[in-house]
Amino acid sequence: MWVCGALCRTRAPAQLGQRLLPESRRRRPASASFSASAEPSRVRALVYGHHGDPAKVVELKNLELAAVGGSDVHVKMLAAPINPSDINMIQGNYGLLPQLPAVGGNEGVGQVVAVGSGVTGVKPGDWVIPANPGLGTWRTEAVFGEEELITVPSDIPLQSAATLGVNPCTAYRMLVDFERLRPGDSIIQNASNSGVGQAVIQIAAARGLRTINVLRDRPDLQKLTDRLKNLGANHVVTEEELRKPEMKSFFKDVPQPRLALNCVGKSSTELLRHLAPGGTMVTYGGMAKQPVIASVSQLIFKDLKLRGFWLSQWKKDHSPDQFKELILTLCDLIRRGQLTAPACSEVPLQDYLCALEASTQPFVSSKQILTM
């Protein structure tokens, strides 16, 4: 178990002026329809001015809260997770990079404090999540445009709401969009203990699908195996077991998977080897930073398909209403007890260094969630 050390010491917030406010939000008068103090509010935020090691480039700073315009929403952030994509974005190794300096965080849930006169879709008290990445959720409060937010029901658990917009959405779309899977069909995935992996297990179970879940060998393997099975995992195997000849007899009793979900790279070759003819492997991440190696014979003689998935691209290709529909579908699963948040550790915002360090440690199955 990783224990937070000296990096947990809080850095004093530094001052940062309006450099982080979009041009459209600077020097703009507030709408008369919202209730707020005339004095400028100070916001604490985790900011990075250049790319690099998150523990070295991210700082806790004080920002000025922008005035609320007619189409704006003042949001008090409640909780925001640290995802691998957040780390990659800070490192500069991601497909979408915000203009610097930037506030970290692409996901989270907040509560509406006030709205501008032209806002019709949300009201004070509502819970909201980002509609798109790059919003900068690692801060105590912010003013966003109404179109940048999606309302979510406040009767779901806070951790579920905070982690709703990325991993469960990715899991659902991969299970639905690439193969026509029917109840009783199998899927296989690596990184099964990740946020996406845990969501895949639960959503697949809700749809009557069987999951074969691959893990790296680790000291707490049995404990993790039990936890995944409690989520609904049918089978849990290690990467080493997946390579053994005995897996052939395993698939005499279990249908060969038609869909493989890959987030590691190294074990992707084994996932392909066990796919049914005509099956598809979808790669949605590269945690091991290693290439996907595919056997030519597997591609030719089994007619396997290699695909990629990026939720940000899916959003670009679909309407905001379709994303809202996806969110509501997942909320229904949460209400029915068929989808829970991943294992989480809540960390106060000021202890961000501890949370960032924990997020980059190997064999950590708990997602770090910053609380405001």
TISE-884562 format. One line per field, with one value per residue (C-alpha): residue in one letter; chain; x, y, z. Coordinates in pm, 1 decimal, always signed. Layout:
N
residu <- (a	...)
chaine <- (A	...)
c1 <- (X	...)
c2 <- (Y	...)
c3 <- (Z	...)
***
This chain:
372
residu <- (m	w	v	c	g	a	l	c	r	t	r	a	p	a	q	l	g	q	r	l	l	p	e	s	r	r	r	r	p	a	s	a	s	f	s	a	s	a	e	p	s	r	v	r	a	l	v	y	g	h	h	g	d	p	a	k	v	v	e	l	k	n	l	e	l	a	a	v	g	g	s	d	v	h	v	k	m	l	a	a	p	i	n	p	s	d	i	n	m	i	q	g	n	y	g	l	l	p	q	l	p	a	v	g	g	n	e	g	v	g	q	v	v	a	v	g	s	g	v	t	g	v	k	p	g	d	w	v	i	p	a	n	p	g	l	g	t	w	r	t	e	a	v	f	g	e	e	e	l	i	t	v	p	s	d	i	p	l	q	s	a	a	t	l	g	v	n	p	c	t	a	y	r	m	l	v	d	f	e	r	l	r	p	g	d	s	i	i	q	n	a	s	n	s	g	v	g	q	a	v	i	q	i	a	a	a	r	g	l	r	t	i	n	v	l	r	d	r	p	d	l	q	k	l	t	d	r	l	k	n	l	g	a	n	h	v	v	t	e	e	e	l	r	k	p	e	m	k	s	f	f	k	d	v	p	q	p	r	l	a	l	n	c	v	g	k	s	s	t	e	l	l	r	h	l	a	p	g	g	t	m	v	t	y	g	g	m	a	k	q	p	v	i	a	s	v	s	q	l	i	f	k	d	l	k	l	r	g	f	w	l	s	q	w	k	k	d	h	s	p	d	q	f	k	e	l	i	l	t	l	c	d	l	i	r	r	g	q	l	t	a	p	a	c	s	e	v	p	l	q	d	y	l	c	a	l	e	a	s	t	q	p	f	v	s	s	k	q	i	l	t	m)
chaine <- (A	A	A	A	A	A	A	A	A	A	A	A	A	A	A	A	A	A	A	A	A	A	A	A	A	A	A	A	A	A	A	A	A	A	A	A	A	A	A	A	A	A	A	A	A	A	A	A	A	A	A	A	A	A	A	A	A	A	A	A	A	A	A	A	A	A	A	A	A	A	A	A	A	A	A	A	A	A	A	A	A	A	A	A	A	A	A	A	A	A	A	A	A	A	A	A	A	A	A	A	A	A	A	A	A	A	A	A	A	A	A	A	A	A	A	A	A	A	A	A	A	A	A	A	A	A	A	A	A	A	A	A	A	A	A	A	A	A	A	A	A	A	A	A	A	A	A	A	A	A	A	A	A	A	A	A	A	A	A	A	A	A	A	A	A	A	A	A	A	A	A	A	A	A	A	A	A	A	A	A	A	A	A	A	A	A	A	A	A	A	A	A	A	A	A	A	A	A	A	A	A	A	A	A	A	A	A	A	A	A	A	A	A	A	A	A	A	A	A	A	A	A	A	A	A	A	A	A	A	A	A	A	A	A	A	A	A	A	A	A	A	A	A	A	A	A	A	A	A	A	A	A	A	A	A	A	A	A	A	A	A	A	A	A	A	A	A	A	A	A	A	A	A	A	A	A	A	A	A	A	A	A	A	A	A	A	A	A	A	A	A	A	A	A	A	A	A	A	A	A	A	A	A	A	A	A	A	A	A	A	A	A	A	A	A	A	A	A	A	A	A	A	A	A	A	A	A	A	A	A	A	A	A	A	A	A	A	A	A	A	A	A	A	A	A	A	A	A	A	A	A	A	A	A	A	A	A	A	A	A	A	A	A	A	A	A	A	A	A	A	A	A)
c1 <- (+0.0	+142.8	+176.7	+179.7	+506.2	+669.1	+492.4	+167.7	+284.6	+63.3	+210.2	+77.3	-155.3	+17.0	-154.4	-266.6	-466.8	-698.3	-461.7	-678.0	-1004.1	-1118.0	-1122.4	-1501.6	-1521.6	-1286.0	-1416.4	-1770.6	-2052.3	-2253.2	-2615.0	-2867.6	-3058.7	-2815.0	-2754.1	-2391.1	-2163.2	-2032.4	-1689.2	-1471.5	-1453.4	-1120.3	-1100.2	-845.2	-738.1	-472.7	-291.2	-3.1	+186.7	+389.2	+391.5	+587.0	+574.9	+239.9	+395.7	+640.6	+434.2	+93.4	+48.5	-235.2	-313.2	-567.4	-777.9	-1035.2	-1388.7	-1520.8	-1838.3	-2154.5	-2288.3	-2634.7	-2558.9	-2324.3	-2352.3	-2168.6	-2072.7	-1928.3	-1727.8	-1799.1	-1561.8	-1332.1	-1132.9	-779.4	-791.2	-501.3	-605.4	-562.8	-207.5	-133.5	-271.0	-45.1	+251.1	+165.1	+98.1	-267.8	-478.8	-631.5	-421.5	-560.1	-393.4	-149.6	-168.9	-459.5	-659.4	-627.8	-911.4	-1156.6	-1424.9	-1616.9	-1947.8	-2049.6	-2356.4	-2507.7	-2485.0	-2629.0	-2725.1	-2736.4	-3058.9	-3046.6	-2993.5	-3293.1	-3153.4	-3015.1	-3109.7	-2942.8	-2907.6	-2873.5	-2581.4	-2380.9	-2090.2	-1871.2	-2013.2	-1663.2	-1300.5	-1067.1	-1304.1	-1064.1	-1249.1	-973.8	-1091.7	-1329.5	-1567.0	-1591.7	-1812.7	-1893.2	-2111.3	-2442.2	-2351.2	-2042.5	-2249.8	-2488.6	-2736.3	-2728.4	-2972.2	-2867.8	-3018.5	-2720.3	-2409.4	-2160.0	-1871.3	-2084.6	-2171.2	-1807.9	-1685.6	-1980.3	-1867.5	-1557.2	-1504.3	-1863.8	-1935.6	-1628.9	-1725.7	-2085.3	-1997.3	-1733.6	-1977.8	-2249.5	-2080.3	-1838.2	-2002.4	-2363.8	-2341.6	-2629.5	-2692.8	-2457.0	-2181.3	-1833.9	-1596.5	-1235.2	-1049.9	-719.7	-675.8	-986.8	-933.0	-923.5	-1217.0	-1322.5	-1263.7	-1487.3	-1759.6	-1729.2	-1783.1	-2099.0	-2255.3	-2179.8	-2345.8	-2652.3	-2672.4	-2631.5	-2275.8	-1996.7	-1663.0	-1314.6	-1099.9	-721.9	-500.7	-130.2	+0.1	+27.9	+56.3	-316.3	-439.0	-695.9	-843.1	-874.7	-1019.2	-1286.6	-1373.8	-1413.2	-1628.6	-1846.8	-1898.6	-2015.2	-1696.4	-1745.6	-1379.5	-1056.4	-718.9	-366.1	-160.1	+62.6	-234.7	-363.4	-41.2	-61.7	-179.4	-445.6	-651.6	-754.7	-952.2	-1093.6	-1254.9	-1418.0	-1656.0	-1665.9	-1769.9	-1478.1	-1508.5	-1616.3	-1496.2	-1164.8	-1098.3	-735.7	-579.9	-236.5	-57.4	+164.3	-113.6	-305.9	-137.2	-289.2	-631.7	-618.1	-510.9	-824.7	-1073.7	-1336.2	-1297.4	-1423.0	-1395.4	-1286.1	-1023.8	-1080.9	-786.0	-884.0	-561.7	-194.5	-112.3	+202.4	+315.1	+388.0	+273.4	-5.3	+153.3	-78.4	+1.5	-27.0	-175.2	-441.5	-541.2	-549.0	-686.3	-924.9	-1022.0	-980.4	-1049.0	-840.2	-1020.5	-960.3	-1195.3	-1165.7	-1466.9	-1374.2	-1394.5	-1725.7	-1864.1	-1745.7	-1923.7	-2249.6	-2488.2	-2496.5	-2840.7	-2695.6	-2435.4	-2706.4	-2904.7	-2598.5	-2557.1	-2922.6	-2890.8	-2598.4	-2784.8	-3066.8	-2815.1	-2681.8	-3030.2	-3101.5	-2781.5	-2625.0	-2343.8	-2138.8	-1843.5	-1495.6	-1308.2	-1218.0	-1002.0	-1124.8	-846.0	-888.8	-783.8	-491.8	-343.7	-326.2	+40.8	-44.0	-330.2	-119.2	+157.4	-87.2	-243.8	+85.5	+178.3	+167.2	-99.1	-318.2	-684.0	-832.4	-919.3	-814.8	-1100.3	-1028.9	-1289.7	-1347.9)
c2 <- (+0.0	+338.6	+585.3	+958.5	+1114.2	+1455.1	+1552.5	+1583.2	+1910.3	+2188.8	+2470.5	+2812.7	+2945.2	+3181.4	+3479.4	+3464.2	+3740.8	+3740.3	+3553.1	+3242.0	+3417.7	+3380.2	+3709.3	+3694.1	+3688.2	+3978.0	+4319.4	+4202.1	+4345.4	+4098.2	+4035.2	+4190.0	+3864.2	+3680.0	+3703.8	+3748.9	+3981.4	+4287.2	+4216.5	+3999.6	+3639.9	+3462.3	+3110.3	+2841.6	+2643.3	+2393.3	+2563.3	+2464.8	+2713.5	+2464.9	+2091.6	+1844.0	+1626.2	+1710.5	+1708.9	+1977.0	+2199.9	+2207.8	+2479.7	+2587.1	+2945.4	+3214.8	+3326.2	+3598.7	+3479.9	+3613.8	+3823.5	+3634.0	+3736.8	+3676.8	+3323.1	+3225.6	+2996.2	+3037.6	+2691.5	+2579.8	+2265.6	+1977.0	+1701.5	+1630.1	+1312.4	+1275.0	+1064.9	+932.4	+1177.0	+1465.4	+1351.7	+1308.8	+1655.3	+1815.2	+1621.0	+1744.8	+1391.7	+1410.3	+1465.4	+1784.3	+2046.0	+2369.8	+2707.6	+2771.0	+2861.5	+2626.3	+2486.2	+2108.6	+1859.6	+1749.3	+1592.6	+1660.8	+1774.2	+2113.6	+2287.7	+2592.3	+2903.1	+3164.8	+3207.4	+3489.7	+3639.8	+3442.2	+3100.1	+2866.9	+2514.2	+2521.9	+2688.7	+2748.0	+2423.5	+2201.3	+1962.5	+2000.9	+1827.1	+1941.2	+1888.6	+1871.7	+1826.8	+2112.4	+2298.7	+2297.0	+2134.1	+2137.4	+2457.9	+2564.9	+2757.7	+2903.9	+3083.0	+2875.3	+2924.1	+2739.0	+2539.1	+2403.6	+2222.3	+1928.3	+1891.2	+1563.2	+1442.9	+1521.8	+1199.7	+990.3	+952.4	+1238.5	+1011.5	+865.7	+1212.7	+1327.4	+1029.0	+1001.6	+1194.7	+1004.5	+641.0	+509.3	+689.7	+530.4	+187.1	+211.1	+331.1	+60.5	-210.5	-80.7	+70.2	-190.2	-534.7	-649.4	-829.5	-1036.5	-1168.1	-1459.1	-1323.3	-1270.2	-978.3	-967.4	-665.7	-571.3	-292.0	-441.0	-258.9	+82.9	+321.5	+216.6	-149.5	-139.9	+35.8	-222.5	-505.6	-349.3	-227.9	-563.1	-748.3	-523.5	-617.1	-991.8	-1008.2	-1220.9	-1053.5	-1202.9	-960.7	-954.2	-816.2	-777.8	-1000.1	-802.1	-848.9	-789.9	-1001.6	-1206.2	-900.3	-722.4	-1033.9	-1056.9	-690.1	-721.2	-1031.9	-842.7	-587.1	-863.5	-995.3	-1353.0	-1445.3	-1284.0	-1402.1	-1265.4	-1174.1	-1473.8	-1711.1	-1568.9	-1678.2	-2039.9	-2325.4	-2411.8	-2116.6	-2330.1	-2558.8	-2250.4	-2138.6	-2478.5	-2383.5	-2007.6	-1852.4	-1692.2	-1315.3	-1112.5	-786.6	-703.9	-376.0	-272.3	-2.0	-146.1	-244.5	-525.4	-778.2	-671.3	-947.3	-1206.3	-1042.9	-1073.2	-1437.0	-1528.3	-1324.3	-1511.4	-1499.3	-1167.3	-1008.1	-654.7	-516.4	-156.0	+37.4	+334.2	+402.5	+319.7	+299.6	+93.9	+334.8	+34.5	-30.9	-267.9	-574.0	-774.4	-1110.5	-1102.2	-1453.3	-1347.7	-1053.6	-1253.5	-1592.1	-1472.2	-1144.7	-949.4	-576.2	-319.4	-0.6	+297.5	+493.5	+844.3	+988.3	+1343.2	+1242.9	+1066.2	+1391.1	+1582.7	+1332.8	+1340.8	+1609.4	+1748.2	+1591.3	+1247.9	+1294.7	+1405.9	+1094.8	+881.4	+1052.6	+990.5	+623.4	+584.3	+767.9	+515.8	+233.3	+411.6	+451.0	+80.6	-13.0	-156.4	+99.2	+232.0	+468.9	+313.3	+264.8	+618.9	+806.0	+1155.6	+1410.6	+1778.2	+2018.7	+2153.1	+1801.7	+1782.2	+1678.8	+1364.2	+1289.2	+1350.5	+1126.8	+849.3	+870.1	+780.6	+487.0	+129.2	-115.5	+158.2	+59.9	+362.1	+676.6	+1002.3	+1251.5	+1612.5	+1757.6	+2130.2)
c3 <- (+0.0	-98.1	+186.6	+124.6	+230.4	+223.3	-98.1	+98.7	+251.9	+126.4	-77.1	+7.7	-263.6	-505.1	-662.9	-1025.3	-1186.1	-1483.1	-1712.4	-1673.5	-1756.4	-2118.7	-2306.8	-2327.3	-1947.8	-1872.5	-1774.9	-1842.9	-1628.1	-1425.3	-1515.6	-1281.8	-1240.7	-1017.6	-648.7	-547.5	-358.7	-541.4	-396.6	-623.7	-499.5	-459.4	-592.8	-506.7	-810.4	-918.6	-1205.0	-1431.8	-1645.5	-1848.8	-1919.6	-1711.8	-1402.5	-1235.4	-889.0	-1004.7	-1234.7	-1063.2	-801.2	-573.5	-670.0	-595.3	-892.8	-933.2	-1001.5	-1330.2	-1336.3	-1426.6	-1767.7	-1906.0	-2033.6	-1750.7	-1450.9	-1120.7	-995.0	-663.2	-730.7	-494.4	-606.9	-901.6	-975.4	-1104.3	-1421.3	-1632.9	-1906.5	-1659.3	-1588.2	-1960.2	-2034.3	-1773.7	-1912.9	-2262.6	-2390.8	-2484.4	-2794.0	-2654.2	-2474.4	-2326.0	-2360.9	-2074.6	-1795.7	-1731.3	-1443.7	-1422.2	-1426.9	-1695.5	-1481.8	-1162.5	-1019.0	-890.1	-754.1	-921.5	-702.0	-938.1	-1303.9	-1555.4	-1686.1	-2011.9	-1852.7	-1883.2	-1853.5	-1498.7	-1171.1	-833.4	-642.2	-950.1	-982.8	-1304.2	-1476.8	-1770.4	-2116.7	-2268.3	-2155.0	-2072.1	-1840.4	-1544.2	-1255.7	-993.4	-828.2	-557.1	-784.7	-1133.1	-1382.1	-1690.5	-1995.1	-1975.8	-2286.1	-2108.7	-1846.1	-1821.0	-1536.8	-1344.8	-1078.6	-722.7	-586.5	-698.2	-477.0	-495.9	-599.8	-879.5	-1006.9	-988.5	-1192.5	-1431.9	-1738.1	-1854.0	-1752.8	-1747.3	-2076.2	-2235.0	-2102.8	-2226.4	-2574.9	-2625.9	-2520.3	-2752.9	-3058.7	-3196.0	-3182.1	-3164.9	-2835.6	-2701.1	-2349.7	-2286.6	-2512.7	-2365.4	-2367.2	-2248.8	-2109.8	-1950.2	-1692.6	-1534.4	-1205.8	-1373.9	-1361.3	-1711.1	-1629.6	-1322.0	-1522.1	-1802.5	-1553.6	-1412.4	-1738.1	-1904.7	-1615.5	-1646.5	-2016.2	-1951.6	-2089.3	-1942.0	-1866.2	-1866.2	-1671.2	-1698.2	-1420.2	-1370.0	-1091.1	-765.7	-389.7	-321.0	-613.2	-419.3	-250.6	-585.3	-750.3	-481.9	-525.4	-902.9	-863.8	-617.8	-896.5	-1129.4	-1292.2	-1414.8	-1455.4	-1335.0	-1467.8	-1457.6	-1761.6	-1685.7	-1676.2	-2003.4	-2175.9	-2055.1	-2281.6	-2023.1	-2146.2	-2445.0	-2214.8	-2039.4	-2362.9	-2411.4	-2130.9	-2189.5	-2523.5	-2705.7	-2666.9	-2968.1	-2813.5	-2643.4	-2462.7	-2438.6	-2222.6	-2150.3	-2470.8	-2349.6	-2295.7	-2605.9	-2807.7	-2575.6	-2593.8	-2973.9	-2952.9	-2761.2	-2967.6	-3166.8	-3548.2	-3682.1	-3338.7	-3255.5	-3019.9	-2914.2	-2771.0	-2553.6	-2363.0	-2331.2	-1961.9	-2022.5	-2300.5	-2521.2	-2879.0	-2972.5	-3133.0	-3355.6	-3510.8	-3888.7	-3889.7	-3637.3	-3853.9	-4177.6	-4078.1	-3805.0	-3976.2	-3653.9	-3641.2	-3454.2	-3354.6	-3129.9	-2907.9	-2766.1	-2587.2	-2689.6	-3055.7	-2995.0	-2852.4	-3159.3	-3382.2	-3186.3	-3067.8	-2711.9	-2673.0	-2750.0	-2477.6	-2234.8	-2323.5	-2247.4	-1909.0	-1820.0	-1921.7	-1684.0	-1407.0	-1441.6	-1391.3	-1082.2	-936.1	-993.7	-810.8	-1126.5	-1151.4	-862.9	-853.4	-870.3	-547.4	-441.5	-194.0	-112.6	-70.3	+29.3	-245.7	-42.2	-24.6	-404.5	-409.8	-219.1	-457.6	-769.8	-640.4	-550.5	-897.5	-1064.4	-840.4	-979.6	-861.2	-713.4	-756.0	-581.1	-778.0	-614.1	-579.6	-482.9	-250.5	-225.2)
***
